[in-house]
Amino acid sequence: MTKLLLVQYPNCSTCRKASKWLADDNIDIESRHIVEDTPTKDELAEWINRSELPVKKFFNTSGKVYREMNLKDKVKTASEEELIKLLASDGMLIKRPIVVADDFVLVGFKEEEWKEKLLK
C-alpha cells in the first residue's frame, strides 16, 4: 500500500484527534492542509467515487462558510458536478479529516470505521 494521505485542517479539533489516533497506532501518513492545498475537482471526483458516499457527505455542514453560503438547500438540488466544483472552490467547505488510501476513502473521524479499515 502506498502511504496514506490525511487531508486535514490543523486548527480542527477532530483533525487533531485523528492525527493523534494515527500516530498512537503508528500509521504512517502524509499530511495535507485542506485550505493551503485544497483538493482539485478531479481529486474530489475520484475520492467521492472511491468512498462510495454521496457527494453531500463531503460537505462540512457545521462550518461557517457552508452556513454563510446558505448551502443547505443547494446541496439537495445541485448536480454532482456543480457540488464538486463548489467543494474545490474552498477547502473550508470540505468535511474533514479525509483519509485517502489506494482502495478506499474515509470522510470524518469515526474511530470504529478507521479501526476497521486501517488496523487490519
Biopython code that builds the backbone (N, CA, C, O; Angstrom):
import numpy as np
from Bio.PDB.StructureBuilder import StructureBuilder

atoms = [
    (1, "MET", "N", (0.853, -1.183, 0.000)),
    (1, "MET", "CA", (0.000, 0.000, 0.000)),
    (1, "MET", "C", (0.894, 1.239, 0.000)),
    (1, "MET", "O", (1.881, 1.314, 0.732)),
    (2, "THR", "N", (0.524, 2.207, -0.837)),
    (2, "THR", "CA", (1.253, 3.464, -0.788)),
    (2, "THR", "C", (0.881, 4.191, 0.496)),
    (2, "THR", "O", (-0.098, 3.847, 1.158)),
    (3, "LYS", "N", (1.661, 5.182, 0.832)),
    (3, "LYS", "CA", (1.416, 5.921, 2.069)),
    (3, "LYS", "C", (0.021, 6.546, 2.044)),
    (3, "LYS", "O", (-0.423, 7.061, 1.018)),
    (4, "LEU", "N", (-0.653, 6.493, 3.177)),
    (4, "LEU", "CA", (-1.968, 7.107, 3.300)),
    (4, "LEU", "C", (-1.839, 8.621, 3.251)),
    (4, "LEU", "O", (-0.837, 9.184, 3.691)),
    (5, "LEU", "N", (-2.857, 9.270, 2.715)),
    (5, "LEU", "CA", (-2.904, 10.725, 2.694)),
    (5, "LEU", "C", (-3.974, 11.173, 3.680)),
    (5, "LEU", "O", (-5.120, 10.731, 3.603)),
    (6, "LEU", "N", (-3.600, 12.049, 4.605)),
    (6, "LEU", "CA", (-4.546, 12.643, 5.541)),
    (6, "LEU", "C", (-4.754, 14.086, 5.120)),
    (6, "LEU", "O", (-3.846, 14.912, 5.212)),
    (7, "VAL", "N", (-5.959, 14.381, 4.656)),
    (7, "VAL", "CA", (-6.296, 15.743, 4.254)),
    (7, "VAL", "C", (-7.020, 16.359, 5.439)),
    (7, "VAL", "O", (-8.089, 15.899, 5.840)),
    (8, "GLN", "N", (-6.417, 17.415, 5.996)),
    (8, "GLN", "CA", (-6.942, 17.938, 7.260)),
    (8, "GLN", "C", (-6.686, 19.430, 7.408)),
    (8, "GLN", "O", (-5.960, 20.047, 6.629)),
    (9, "TYR", "N", (-7.308, 19.982, 8.434)),
    (9, "TYR", "CA", (-7.140, 21.385, 8.798)),
    (9, "TYR", "C", (-6.561, 21.384, 10.205)),
    (9, "TYR", "O", (-7.245, 20.978, 11.145)),
    (10, "PRO", "N", (-5.313, 21.828, 10.375)),
    (10, "PRO", "CA", (-4.629, 21.699, 11.669)),
    (10, "PRO", "C", (-5.349, 22.337, 12.863)),
    (10, "PRO", "O", (-5.159, 21.900, 13.999)),
    (11, "ASN", "N", (-6.169, 23.361, 12.620)),
    (11, "ASN", "CA", (-6.886, 24.003, 13.735)),
    (11, "ASN", "C", (-8.148, 23.261, 14.140)),
    (11, "ASN", "O", (-8.793, 23.621, 15.125)),
    (12, "CYS", "N", (-8.498, 22.248, 13.403)),
    (12, "CYS", "CA", (-9.729, 21.485, 13.657)),
    (12, "CYS", "C", (-9.456, 20.446, 14.750)),
    (12, "CYS", "O", (-8.535, 19.638, 14.628)),
    (13, "SER", "N", (-10.258, 20.473, 15.811)),
    (13, "SER", "CA", (-10.036, 19.548, 16.937)),
    (13, "SER", "C", (-10.220, 18.091, 16.506)),
    (13, "SER", "O", (-9.499, 17.216, 16.985)),
    (14, "THR", "N", (-11.161, 17.822, 15.621)),
    (14, "THR", "CA", (-11.366, 16.456, 15.137)),
    (14, "THR", "C", (-10.161, 15.981, 14.338)),
    (14, "THR", "O", (-9.761, 14.821, 14.437)),
    (15, "CYS", "N", (-9.582, 16.880, 13.544)),
    (15, "CYS", "CA", (-8.388, 16.530, 12.765)),
    (15, "CYS", "C", (-7.213, 16.241, 13.696)),
    (15, "CYS", "O", (-6.437, 15.316, 13.456)),
    (16, "ARG", "N", (-7.085, 17.033, 14.755)),
    (16, "ARG", "CA", (-6.001, 16.798, 15.720)),
    (16, "ARG", "C", (-6.194, 15.454, 16.414)),
    (16, "ARG", "O", (-5.233, 14.716, 16.632)),
    (17, "LYS", "N", (-7.437, 15.143, 16.758)),
    (17, "LYS", "CA", (-7.741, 13.862, 17.397)),
    (17, "LYS", "C", (-7.407, 12.705, 16.443)),
    (17, "LYS", "O", (-6.836, 11.696, 16.856)),
    (18, "ALA", "N", (-7.767, 12.861, 15.175)),
    (18, "ALA", "CA", (-7.489, 11.836, 14.164)),
    (18, "ALA", "C", (-5.979, 11.662, 13.971)),
    (18, "ALA", "O", (-5.490, 10.537, 13.873)),
    (19, "SER", "N", (-5.246, 12.773, 13.916)),
    (19, "SER", "CA", (-3.789, 12.706, 13.759)),
    (19, "SER", "C", (-3.150, 11.978, 14.935)),
    (19, "SER", "O", (-2.241, 11.169, 14.753)),
    (20, "LYS", "N", (-3.630, 12.269, 16.143)),
    (20, "LYS", "CA", (-3.102, 11.619, 17.341)),
    (20, "LYS", "C", (-3.398, 10.116, 17.280)),
    (20, "LYS", "O", (-2.535, 9.295, 17.590)),
    (21, "TRP", "N", (-4.612, 9.769, 16.884)),
    (21, "TRP", "CA", (-5.008, 8.359, 16.784)),
    (21, "TRP", "C", (-4.082, 7.628, 15.808)),
    (21, "TRP", "O", (-3.612, 6.529, 16.099)),
    (22, "LEU", "N", (-3.823, 8.243, 14.653)),
    (22, "LEU", "CA", (-2.935, 7.636, 13.656)),
    (22, "LEU", "C", (-1.526, 7.472, 14.218)),
    (22, "LEU", "O", (-0.899, 6.430, 14.030)),
    (23, "ALA", "N", (-1.028, 8.498, 14.907)),
    (23, "ALA", "CA", (0.320, 8.434, 15.492)),
    (23, "ALA", "C", (0.390, 7.367, 16.576)),
    (23, "ALA", "O", (1.361, 6.614, 16.649)),
    (24, "ASP", "N", (-0.645, 7.299, 17.424)),
    (24, "ASP", "CA", (-0.673, 6.308, 18.510)),
    (24, "ASP", "C", (-0.639, 4.879, 17.966)),
    (24, "ASP", "O", (-0.095, 3.976, 18.602)),
    (25, "ASP", "N", (-1.224, 4.687, 16.788)),
    (25, "ASP", "CA", (-1.245, 3.358, 16.183)),
    (25, "ASP", "C", (-0.131, 3.168, 15.154)),
    (25, "ASP", "O", (-0.142, 2.211, 14.379)),
    (26, "ASN", "N", (0.831, 4.096, 15.158)),
    (26, "ASN", "CA", (1.993, 4.019, 14.258)),
    (26, "ASN", "C", (1.607, 3.841, 12.790)),
    (26, "ASN", "O", (2.224, 3.067, 12.058)),
    (27, "ILE", "N", (0.585, 4.566, 12.385)),
    (27, "ILE", "CA", (0.162, 4.515, 10.983)),
    (27, "ILE", "C", (0.844, 5.667, 10.253)),
    (27, "ILE", "O", (0.655, 6.839, 10.580)),
    (28, "ASP", "N", (1.633, 5.300, 9.267)),
    (28, "ASP", "CA", (2.428, 6.271, 8.522)),
    (28, "ASP", "C", (1.535, 7.019, 7.537)),
    (28, "ASP", "O", (0.866, 6.409, 6.704)),
    (29, "ILE", "N", (1.534, 8.337, 7.642)),
    (29, "ILE", "CA", (0.678, 9.138, 6.760)),
    (29, "ILE", "C", (1.454, 10.305, 6.170)),
    (29, "ILE", "O", (2.487, 10.734, 6.684)),
    (30, "GLU", "N", (0.913, 10.787, 5.087)),
    (30, "GLU", "CA", (1.364, 12.054, 4.516)),
    (30, "GLU", "C", (0.225, 13.026, 4.821)),
    (30, "GLU", "O", (-0.937, 12.722, 4.549)),
    (31, "SER", "N", (0.544, 14.177, 5.375)),
    (31, "SER", "CA", (-0.484, 15.139, 5.768)),
    (31, "SER", "C", (-0.577, 16.276, 4.754)),
    (31, "SER", "O", (0.431, 16.735, 4.217)),
    (32, "ARG", "N", (-1.792, 16.713, 4.509)),
    (32, "ARG", "CA", (-2.023, 17.807, 3.555)),
    (32, "ARG", "C", (-3.027, 18.789, 4.154)),
    (32, "ARG", "O", (-4.084, 18.394, 4.645)),
    (33, "HIS", "N", (-2.683, 20.057, 4.105)),
    (33, "HIS", "CA", (-3.525, 21.132, 4.649)),
    (33, "HIS", "C", (-4.659, 21.401, 3.662)),
    (33, "HIS", "O", (-4.414, 21.750, 2.508)),
    (34, "ILE", "N", (-5.886, 21.238, 4.116)),
    (34, "ILE", "CA", (-7.053, 21.298, 3.228)),
    (34, "ILE", "C", (-7.318, 22.699, 2.660)),
    (34, "ILE", "O", (-7.963, 22.831, 1.620)),
    (35, "VAL", "N", (-6.825, 23.739, 3.335)),
    (35, "VAL", "CA", (-7.055, 25.102, 2.842)),
    (35, "VAL", "C", (-5.876, 25.583, 1.995)),
    (35, "VAL", "O", (-6.071, 26.174, 0.933)),
    (36, "GLU", "N", (-4.657, 25.330, 2.465)),
    (36, "GLU", "CA", (-3.477, 25.762, 1.711)),
    (36, "GLU", "C", (-3.293, 24.960, 0.430)),
    (36, "GLU", "O", (-2.733, 25.460, -0.545)),
    (37, "ASP", "N", (-3.764, 23.717, 0.431)),
    (37, "ASP", "CA", (-3.640, 22.832, -0.724)),
    (37, "ASP", "C", (-4.996, 22.148, -0.941)),
    (37, "ASP", "O", (-5.138, 20.937, -0.774)),
    (38, "THR", "N", (-5.979, 22.964, -1.316)),
    (38, "THR", "CA", (-7.354, 22.478, -1.480)),
    (38, "THR", "C", (-7.423, 21.419, -2.578)),
    (38, "THR", "O", (-6.853, 21.596, -3.654)),
    (39, "PRO", "N", (-8.117, 20.325, -2.304)),
    (39, "PRO", "CA", (-8.272, 19.282, -3.336)),
    (39, "PRO", "C", (-8.899, 19.849, -4.615)),
    (39, "PRO", "O", (-9.776, 20.711, -4.565)),
    (40, "THR", "N", (-8.437, 19.351, -5.742)),
    (40, "THR", "CA", (-8.965, 19.788, -7.041)),
    (40, "THR", "C", (-10.285, 19.074, -7.337)),
    (40, "THR", "O", (-10.659, 18.119, -6.656)),
    (41, "LYS", "N", (-10.975, 19.557, -8.361)),
    (41, "LYS", "CA", (-12.221, 18.902, -8.784)),
    (41, "LYS", "C", (-11.965, 17.445, -9.142)),
    (41, "LYS", "O", (-12.739, 16.564, -8.768)),
    (42, "ASP", "N", (-10.873, 17.190, -9.869)),
    (42, "ASP", "CA", (-10.554, 15.815, -10.279)),
    (42, "ASP", "C", (-10.278, 14.926, -9.066)),
    (42, "ASP", "O", (-10.753, 13.793, -8.996)),
    (43, "GLU", "N", (-9.503, 15.452, -8.111)),
    (43, "GLU", "CA", (-9.219, 14.672, -6.899)),
    (43, "GLU", "C", (-10.507, 14.367, -6.153)),
    (43, "GLU", "O", (-10.747, 13.230, -5.748)),
    (44, "LEU", "N", (-11.325, 15.381, -5.975)),
    (44, "LEU", "CA", (-12.584, 15.188, -5.242)),
    (44, "LEU", "C", (-13.485, 14.182, -5.942)),
    (44, "LEU", "O", (-14.079, 13.324, -5.289)),
    (45, "ALA", "N", (-13.592, 14.278, -7.253)),
    (45, "ALA", "CA", (-14.431, 13.335, -8.010)),
    (45, "ALA", "C", (-13.931, 11.909, -7.792)),
    (45, "ALA", "O", (-14.725, 10.993, -7.576)),
    (46, "GLU", "N", (-12.613, 11.724, -7.850)),
    (46, "GLU", "CA", (-12.015, 10.402, -7.641)),
    (46, "GLU", "C", (-12.266, 9.916, -6.213)),
    (46, "GLU", "O", (-12.629, 8.757, -6.012)),
    (47, "TRP", "N", (-12.078, 10.784, -5.227)),
    (47, "TRP", "CA", (-12.266, 10.395, -3.822)),
    (47, "TRP", "C", (-13.726, 10.066, -3.528)),
    (47, "TRP", "O", (-14.020, 9.115, -2.804)),
    (48, "ILE", "N", (-14.628, 10.848, -4.087)),
    (48, "ILE", "CA", (-16.060, 10.596, -3.876)),
    (48, "ILE", "C", (-16.411, 9.223, -4.446)),
    (48, "ILE", "O", (-17.122, 8.440, -3.816)),
    (49, "ASN", "N", (-15.906, 8.946, -5.634)),
    (49, "ASN", "CA", (-16.137, 7.655, -6.272)),
    (49, "ASN", "C", (-15.576, 6.517, -5.403)),
    (49, "ASN", "O", (-16.256, 5.519, -5.163)),
    (50, "ARG", "N", (-14.352, 6.675, -4.942)),
    (50, "ARG", "CA", (-13.693, 5.629, -4.148)),
    (50, "ARG", "C", (-14.346, 5.458, -2.768)),
    (50, "ARG", "O", (-14.316, 4.368, -2.196)),
    (51, "SER", "N", (-14.931, 6.531, -2.242)),
    (51, "SER", "CA", (-15.538, 6.463, -0.906)),
    (51, "SER", "C", (-16.888, 5.738, -0.927)),
    (51, "SER", "O", (-17.343, 5.217, 0.091)),
    (52, "GLU", "N", (-17.516, 5.714, -2.107)),
    (52, "GLU", "CA", (-18.855, 5.152, -2.277)),
    (52, "GLU", "C", (-19.894, 5.904, -1.452)),
    (52, "GLU", "O", (-20.933, 5.350, -1.092)),
    (53, "LEU", "N", (-19.603, 7.175, -1.154)),
    (53, "LEU", "CA", (-20.534, 8.034, -0.422)),
    (53, "LEU", "C", (-21.139, 9.051, -1.398)),
    (53, "LEU", "O", (-20.524, 9.389, -2.409)),
    (54, "PRO", "N", (-22.345, 9.534, -1.088)),
    (54, "PRO", "CA", (-22.885, 10.613, -1.927)),
    (54, "PRO", "C", (-22.056, 11.886, -1.727)),
    (54, "PRO", "O", (-21.474, 12.092, -0.662)),
    (55, "VAL", "N", (-22.006, 12.720, -2.738)),
    (55, "VAL", "CA", (-21.179, 13.928, -2.689)),
    (55, "VAL", "C", (-21.540, 14.812, -1.491)),
    (55, "VAL", "O", (-20.666, 15.472, -0.929)),
    (56, "LYS", "N", (-22.811, 14.832, -1.096)),
    (56, "LYS", "CA", (-23.191, 15.720, 0.013)),
    (56, "LYS", "C", (-22.500, 15.337, 1.325)),
    (56, "LYS", "O", (-22.396, 16.169, 2.226)),
    (57, "LYS", "N", (-22.026, 14.093, 1.447)),
    (57, "LYS", "CA", (-21.305, 13.668, 2.656)),
    (57, "LYS", "C", (-19.927, 14.317, 2.756)),
    (57, "LYS", "O", (-19.282, 14.245, 3.802)),
    (58, "PHE", "N", (-19.473, 14.951, 1.672)),
    (58, "PHE", "CA", (-18.170, 15.616, 1.669)),
    (58, "PHE", "C", (-18.260, 17.072, 2.118)),
    (58, "PHE", "O", (-17.241, 17.756, 2.213)),
    (59, "PHE", "N", (-19.475, 17.549, 2.396)),
    (59, "PHE", "CA", (-19.633, 18.934, 2.841)),
    (59, "PHE", "C", (-19.501, 19.050, 4.349)),
    (59, "PHE", "O", (-20.040, 18.235, 5.098)),
    (60, "ASN", "N", (-18.778, 20.071, 4.784)),
    (60, "ASN", "CA", (-18.643, 20.402, 6.201)),
    (60, "ASN", "C", (-19.871, 21.218, 6.583)),
    (60, "ASN", "O", (-19.836, 22.448, 6.593)),
    (61, "THR", "N", (-20.957, 20.514, 6.896)),
    (61, "THR", "CA", (-22.246, 21.177, 7.137)),
    (61, "THR", "C", (-22.267, 22.012, 8.413)),
    (61, "THR", "O", (-23.147, 22.857, 8.577)),
    (62, "SER", "N", (-21.329, 21.797, 9.306)),
    (62, "SER", "CA", (-21.300, 22.600, 10.531)),
    (62, "SER", "C", (-20.354, 23.789, 10.399)),
    (62, "SER", "O", (-20.170, 24.547, 11.352)),
    (63, "GLY", "N", (-19.758, 23.954, 9.227)),
    (63, "GLY", "CA", (-18.793, 25.028, 9.021)),
    (63, "GLY", "C", (-19.438, 26.376, 8.756)),
    (63, "GLY", "O", (-20.560, 26.467, 8.257)),
    (64, "LYS", "N", (-18.702, 27.413, 9.102)),
    (64, "LYS", "CA", (-19.153, 28.797, 8.932)),
    (64, "LYS", "C", (-19.410, 29.123, 7.454)),
    (64, "LYS", "O", (-20.422, 29.740, 7.121)),
    (65, "VAL", "N", (-18.496, 28.709, 6.574)),
    (65, "VAL", "CA", (-18.626, 29.031, 5.145)),
    (65, "VAL", "C", (-19.890, 28.390, 4.572)),
    (65, "VAL", "O", (-20.617, 29.017, 3.802)),
    (66, "TYR", "N", (-20.146, 27.138, 4.952)),
    (66, "TYR", "CA", (-21.343, 26.414, 4.496)),
    (66, "TYR", "C", (-22.601, 27.189, 4.884)),
    (66, "TYR", "O", (-23.512, 27.372, 4.076)),
    (67, "ARG", "N", (-22.630, 27.640, 6.146)),
    (67, "ARG", "CA", (-23.806, 28.393, 6.631)),
    (67, "ARG", "C", (-23.901, 29.761, 5.968)),
    (67, "ARG", "O", (-24.989, 30.188, 5.582)),
    (68, "GLU", "N", (-22.761, 30.456, 5.832)),
    (68, "GLU", "CA", (-22.770, 31.784, 5.205)),
    (68, "GLU", "C", (-23.249, 31.719, 3.762)),
    (68, "GLU", "O", (-23.941, 32.618, 3.286)),
    (69, "MET", "N", (-22.873, 30.644, 3.070)),
    (69, "MET", "CA", (-23.274, 30.493, 1.665)),
    (69, "MET", "C", (-24.683, 29.905, 1.546)),
    (69, "MET", "O", (-25.209, 29.751, 0.443)),
    (70, "ASN", "N", (-25.282, 29.583, 2.684)),
    (70, "ASN", "CA", (-26.638, 29.037, 2.728)),
    (70, "ASN", "C", (-26.792, 27.858, 1.766)),
    (70, "ASN", "O", (-27.658, 27.861, 0.891)),
    (71, "LEU", "N", (-25.934, 26.850, 1.949)),
    (71, "LEU", "CA", (-25.866, 25.737, 1.004)),
    (71, "LEU", "C", (-26.821, 24.583, 1.306)),
    (71, "LEU", "O", (-26.930, 23.647, 0.514)),
    (72, "LYS", "N", (-27.502, 24.644, 2.427)),
    (72, "LYS", "CA", (-28.350, 23.520, 2.837)),
    (72, "LYS", "C", (-29.301, 23.072, 1.714)),
    (72, "LYS", "O", (-29.410, 21.879, 1.430)),
    (73, "ASP", "N", (-29.977, 24.019, 1.088)),
    (73, "ASP", "CA", (-30.921, 23.662, 0.025)),
    (73, "ASP", "C", (-30.216, 23.374, -1.297)),
    (73, "ASP", "O", (-30.634, 22.494, -2.049)),
    (74, "LYS", "N", (-29.151, 24.113, -1.579)),
    (74, "LYS", "CA", (-28.418, 23.923, -2.845)),
    (74, "LYS", "C", (-27.855, 22.501, -2.934)),
    (74, "LYS", "O", (-27.862, 21.892, -4.004)),
    (75, "VAL", "N", (-27.373, 21.983, -1.814)),
    (75, "VAL", "CA", (-26.783, 20.637, -1.801)),
    (75, "VAL", "C", (-27.823, 19.588, -2.213)),
    (75, "VAL", "O", (-27.479, 18.553, -2.783)),
    (76, "LYS", "N", (-29.079, 19.864, -1.922)),
    (76, "LYS", "CA", (-30.149, 18.908, -2.254)),
    (76, "LYS", "C", (-30.508, 18.931, -3.741)),
    (76, "LYS", "O", (-30.979, 17.930, -4.283)),
    (77, "THR", "N", (-30.286, 20.074, -4.402)),
    (77, "THR", "CA", (-30.791, 20.217, -5.773)),
    (77, "THR", "C", (-29.710, 20.298, -6.852)),
    (77, "THR", "O", (-29.979, 19.995, -8.015)),
    (78, "ALA", "N", (-28.505, 20.697, -6.488)),
    (78, "ALA", "CA", (-27.443, 20.886, -7.492)),
    (78, "ALA", "C", (-26.951, 19.535, -8.014)),
    (78, "ALA", "O", (-27.094, 18.503, -7.359)),
    (79, "SER", "N", (-26.372, 19.574, -9.204)),
    (79, "SER", "CA", (-25.816, 18.351, -9.785)),
    (79, "SER", "C", (-24.517, 17.988, -9.065)),
    (79, "SER", "O", (-23.915, 18.824, -8.392)),
    (80, "GLU", "N", (-24.099, 16.741, -9.213)),
    (80, "GLU", "CA", (-22.853, 16.307, -8.578)),
    (80, "GLU", "C", (-21.682, 17.151, -9.085)),
    (80, "GLU", "O", (-20.792, 17.518, -8.318)),
    (81, "GLU", "N", (-21.693, 17.447, -10.361)),
    (81, "GLU", "CA", (-20.609, 18.252, -10.945)),
    (81, "GLU", "C", (-20.551, 19.648, -10.309)),
    (81, "GLU", "O", (-19.472, 20.139, -9.976)),
    (82, "GLU", "N", (-21.722, 20.282, -10.144)),
    (82, "GLU", "CA", (-21.774, 21.607, -9.506)),
    (82, "GLU", "C", (-21.260, 21.538, -8.067)),
    (82, "GLU", "O", (-20.530, 22.421, -7.616)),
    (83, "LEU", "N", (-21.642, 20.496, -7.364)),
    (83, "LEU", "CA", (-21.247, 20.360, -5.970)),
    (83, "LEU", "C", (-19.741, 20.130, -5.835)),
    (83, "LEU", "O", (-19.105, 20.676, -4.934)),
    (84, "ILE", "N", (-19.181, 19.333, -6.722)),
    (84, "ILE", "CA", (-17.732, 19.084, -6.696)),
    (84, "ILE", "C", (-16.980, 20.385, -6.985)),
    (84, "ILE", "O", (-15.965, 20.677, -6.352)),
    (85, "LYS", "N", (-17.479, 21.155, -7.938)),
    (85, "LYS", "CA", (-16.862, 22.446, -8.273)),
    (85, "LYS", "C", (-16.903, 23.371, -7.052)),
    (85, "LYS", "O", (-15.932, 24.069, -6.760)),
    (86, "LEU", "N", (-18.013, 23.369, -6.360)),
    (86, "LEU", "CA", (-18.185, 24.182, -5.152)),
    (86, "LEU", "C", (-17.196, 23.740, -4.064)),
    (86, "LEU", "O", (-16.536, 24.576, -3.446)),
    (87, "LEU", "N", (-17.098, 22.443, -3.838)),
    (87, "LEU", "CA", (-16.152, 21.922, -2.837)),
    (87, "LEU", "C", (-14.718, 22.334, -3.164)),
    (87, "LEU", "O", (-13.960, 22.721, -2.275)),
    (88, "ALA", "N", (-14.353, 22.250, -4.438)),
    (88, "ALA", "CA", (-12.986, 22.571, -4.858)),
    (88, "ALA", "C", (-12.689, 24.068, -4.740)),
    (88, "ALA", "O", (-11.528, 24.476, -4.762)),
    (89, "SER", "N", (-13.734, 24.879, -4.615)),
    (89, "SER", "CA", (-13.540, 26.334, -4.555)),
    (89, "SER", "C", (-13.092, 26.815, -3.187)),
    (89, "SER", "O", (-12.551, 27.914, -3.071)),
    (90, "ASP", "N", (-13.306, 26.011, -2.141)),
    (90, "ASP", "CA", (-12.964, 26.449, -0.780)),
    (90, "ASP", "C", (-12.779, 25.234, 0.124)),
    (90, "ASP", "O", (-13.732, 24.506, 0.400)),
    (91, "GLY", "N", (-11.551, 25.022, 0.582)),
    (91, "GLY", "CA", (-11.256, 23.882, 1.447)),
    (91, "GLY", "C", (-12.088, 23.849, 2.714)),
    (91, "GLY", "O", (-12.307, 22.777, 3.279)),
    (92, "MET", "N", (-12.561, 25.013, 3.175)),
    (92, "MET", "CA", (-13.354, 25.054, 4.404)),
    (92, "MET", "C", (-14.755, 24.458, 4.201)),
    (92, "MET", "O", (-15.469, 24.212, 5.174)),
    (93, "LEU", "N", (-15.144, 24.228, 2.956)),
    (93, "LEU", "CA", (-16.447, 23.600, 2.685)),
    (93, "LEU", "C", (-16.369, 22.080, 2.808)),
    (93, "LEU", "O", (-17.396, 21.407, 2.894)),
    (94, "ILE", "N", (-15.159, 21.547, 2.815)),
    (94, "ILE", "CA", (-14.972, 20.095, 2.764)),
    (94, "ILE", "C", (-14.916, 19.505, 4.166)),
    (94, "ILE", "O", (-14.186, 19.987, 5.032)),
    (95, "LYS", "N", (-15.698, 18.460, 4.369)),
    (95, "LYS", "CA", (-15.680, 17.749, 5.652)),
    (95, "LYS", "C", (-14.300, 17.138, 5.852)),
    (95, "LYS", "O", (-13.681, 16.637, 4.913)),
    (96, "ARG", "N", (-13.842, 17.188, 7.062)),
    (96, "ARG", "CA", (-12.505, 16.703, 7.348)),
    (96, "ARG", "C", (-12.490, 15.987, 8.680)),
    (96, "ARG", "O", (-13.410, 16.147, 9.481)),
    (97, "PRO", "N", (-11.471, 15.211, 8.924)),
    (97, "PRO", "CA", (-10.370, 14.841, 8.047)),
    (97, "PRO", "C", (-10.808, 13.819, 6.991)),
    (97, "PRO", "O", (-11.852, 13.178, 7.111)),
    (98, "ILE", "N", (-9.987, 13.694, 5.968)),
    (98, "ILE", "CA", (-10.206, 12.694, 4.925)),
    (98, "ILE", "C", (-8.951, 11.830, 4.864)),
    (98, "ILE", "O", (-7.834, 12.346, 4.814)),
    (99, "VAL", "N", (-9.140, 10.524, 4.870)),
    (99, "VAL", "CA", (-8.025, 9.599, 4.658)),
    (99, "VAL", "C", (-8.193, 9.016, 3.260)),
    (99, "VAL", "O", (-9.233, 8.448, 2.924)),
    (100, "VAL", "N", (-7.144, 9.169, 2.453)),
    (100, "VAL", "CA", (-7.172, 8.646, 1.092)),
    (100, "VAL", "C", (-6.177, 7.486, 1.016)),
    (100, "VAL", "O", (-4.979, 7.655, 1.239)),
    (101, "ALA", "N", (-6.705, 6.314, 0.696)),
    (101, "ALA", "CA", (-5.883, 5.113, 0.512)),
    (101, "ALA", "C", (-6.042, 4.659, -0.936)),
    (101, "ALA", "O", (-6.818, 5.237, -1.698)),
    (102, "ASP", "N", (-5.305, 3.626, -1.303)),
    (102, "ASP", "CA", (-5.384, 3.125, -2.678)),
    (102, "ASP", "C", (-6.785, 2.652, -3.054)),
    (102, "ASP", "O", (-7.245, 2.866, -4.175)),
    (103, "ASP", "N", (-7.455, 2.007, -2.099)),
    (103, "ASP", "CA", (-8.730, 1.374, -2.438)),
    (103, "ASP", "C", (-9.921, 1.856, -1.618)),
    (103, "ASP", "O", (-11.005, 1.282, -1.720)),
    (104, "PHE", "N", (-9.745, 2.891, -0.814)),
    (104, "PHE", "CA", (-10.877, 3.452, -0.074)),
    (104, "PHE", "C", (-10.578, 4.884, 0.350)),
    (104, "PHE", "O", (-9.429, 5.328, 0.339)),
    (105, "VAL", "N", (-11.644, 5.600, 0.726)),
    (105, "VAL", "CA", (-11.534, 6.965, 1.251)),
    (105, "VAL", "C", (-12.448, 7.048, 2.463)),
    (105, "VAL", "O", (-13.607, 6.635, 2.406)),
    (106, "LEU", "N", (-11.919, 7.586, 3.564)),
    (106, "LEU", "CA", (-12.709, 7.787, 4.780)),
    (106, "LEU", "C", (-12.928, 9.283, 4.966)),
    (106, "LEU", "O", (-11.999, 10.078, 4.824)),
    (107, "VAL", "N", (-14.166, 9.658, 5.286)),
    (107, "VAL", "CA", (-14.507, 11.069, 5.462)),
    (107, "VAL", "C", (-14.997, 11.275, 6.882)),
    (107, "VAL", "O", (-15.935, 10.612, 7.326)),
    (108, "GLY", "N", (-14.357, 12.204, 7.599)),
    (108, "GLY", "CA", (-14.703, 12.435, 9.001)),
    (108, "GLY", "C", (-14.014, 11.379, 9.854)),
    (108, "GLY", "O", (-13.639, 10.315, 9.361)),
    (109, "PHE", "N", (-13.854, 11.680, 11.126)),
    (109, "PHE", "CA", (-13.169, 10.740, 12.018)),
    (109, "PHE", "C", (-14.184, 9.936, 12.823)),
    (109, "PHE", "O", (-14.752, 10.418, 13.803)),
    (110, "LYS", "N", (-14.394, 8.699, 12.382)),
    (110, "LYS", "CA", (-15.244, 7.756, 13.124)),
    (110, "LYS", "C", (-14.304, 6.625, 13.516)),
    (110, "LYS", "O", (-13.922, 5.802, 12.684)),
    (111, "GLU", "N", (-13.938, 6.595, 14.792)),
    (111, "GLU", "CA", (-12.883, 5.694, 15.241)),
    (111, "GLU", "C", (-13.121, 4.239, 14.866)),
    (111, "GLU", "O", (-12.190, 3.557, 14.435)),
    (112, "GLU", "N", (-14.349, 3.747, 15.022)),
    (112, "GLU", "CA", (-14.629, 2.340, 14.688)),
    (112, "GLU", "C", (-14.374, 2.056, 13.212)),
    (112, "GLU", "O", (-13.769, 1.043, 12.860)),
    (113, "GLU", "N", (-14.836, 2.950, 12.364)),
    (113, "GLU", "CA", (-14.639, 2.792, 10.919)),
    (113, "GLU", "C", (-13.145, 2.842, 10.586)),
    (113, "GLU", "O", (-12.668, 2.072, 9.753)),
    (114, "TRP", "N", (-12.423, 3.732, 11.225)),
    (114, "TRP", "CA", (-10.984, 3.850, 10.976)),
    (114, "TRP", "C", (-10.261, 2.590, 11.441)),
    (114, "TRP", "O", (-9.367, 2.097, 10.753)),
    (115, "LYS", "N", (-10.646, 2.067, 12.609)),
    (115, "LYS", "CA", (-10.031, 0.829, 13.121)),
    (115, "LYS", "C", (-10.217, -0.297, 12.110)),
    (115, "LYS", "O", (-9.284, -1.033, 11.788)),
    (116, "GLU", "N", (-11.451, -0.409, 11.618)),
    (116, "GLU", "CA", (-11.794, -1.485, 10.686)),
    (116, "GLU", "C", (-10.962, -1.393, 9.400)),
    (116, "GLU", "O", (-10.491, -2.411, 8.893)),
    (117, "LYS", "N", (-10.783, -0.195, 8.881)),
    (117, "LYS", "CA", (-10.088, -0.016, 7.610)),
    (117, "LYS", "C", (-8.577, 0.066, 7.739)),
    (117, "LYS", "O", (-7.850, -0.401, 6.862)),
    (118, "LEU", "N", (-8.096, 0.661, 8.837)),
    (118, "LEU", "CA", (-6.687, 0.985, 8.922)),
    (118, "LEU", "C", (-5.863, 0.050, 9.812)),
    (118, "LEU", "O", (-4.634, 0.065, 9.756)),
    (119, "LEU", "N", (-6.533, -0.760, 10.628)),
    (119, "LEU", "CA", (-5.803, -1.628, 11.539)),
    (119, "LEU", "C", (-5.954, -3.102, 11.196)),
    (119, "LEU", "O", (-5.896, -3.960, 12.076)),
    (120, "LYS", "N", (-6.149, -3.392, 9.913)),
    (120, "LYS", "CA", (-6.292, -4.803, 9.564)),
    (120, "LYS", "C", (-4.980, -5.433, 9.245)),
    (120, "LYS", "O", (-4.927, -6.622, 8.930)),
]
sb = StructureBuilder()
sb.init_structure("model")
sb.init_model(0)
sb.init_chain("A")
sb.init_seg("    ")
for serial, (resi, resn, name, xyz) in enumerate(atoms, 1):
    if name == "N":
        sb.init_residue(resn, " ", resi, " ")
    sb.init_atom(name, np.array(xyz, "f"), 0.0, 1.0, " ", f" {name:<3s}", serial, name[0])
structure = sb.get_structure()
